[in-house]
Amino acid sequence: MTEQDLRRLTIEPLEAHRQPAGAEALVNKALIVYANPQHRTFRTSLLDYGIDVDAYPVEYAWDFGDGTTLVTDDPGAPYPAFDVTHTYADELTAHVTMTTTWKGKYRVDDDPDREWRDIPGTAFTTTTFEPFDVVELRSRLVS
């Protein structure tokens, strides 16, 4: 099984989240992002041999839509964890994406040991968040 074979599989992108959720986030406050790092399994055939494939995420590339990117092997976690965060400096409409790098392994039915073998290379998927506004809250004194 080759990198091309891995890339031909339809790997479903990971589900990703941000906190706070909703239509807005705040300037100068950490935005928490995280993904659910689930394996994807496939049953396929190659040259008339039945094959099991396990694709698993190994890297997460976050693009926060303001020119800032972050690459990590950590999928992050929800609050109260602050594993993967970004702080916006200016107001804008943010378009956040997460590109996941996948590696894989396979085993062939006719292998008497049913040994898992690494697939050389990687595949990629992209998860796109719904756009949201980054706003600044200002206080003012009134008499």
C-alpha positions, 0 to 999 in steps of 0.5 A: 500500500502506498501514499497514493493509495492512502490519499485515494481513500475518502478520509472524513475530516475531523470534527473541530470546535472553538470556545467560546462558541457562537457568533462572536469572540473577543479581542485580547481573550484566548480562543480555545480550539480543539479537535476530536482525534478519531481514527478512520478505518476502511475495508478495501482491496488491492490486487484481489487481496482484502485489506484493513486500513487504519488512518490516524491524525498526527498533526494539526495545522490551524489557520486563524484567518488573521495571518496567524498559523499554528502547527501542533501534534496536540489536538487541543482540549475544551475549557478549562484546558488552554492547550491550543489557543489564539488571541486576536489583536484586532476586530475582524470576521475570522475564517478559521481552518484546521488541516489534519495530517494523517498517517496510516497502517494496513494489514492484508487478509492473507497474512497469517500473522495479520501484522499491521504495516505502516503506509509510507507518506501522509494524507490531508483533510481540512475542517472549516469553521463557520465564520465569526466576528471578533469584537472589542468590548469597550467600557465607558463611564456615564454619569 
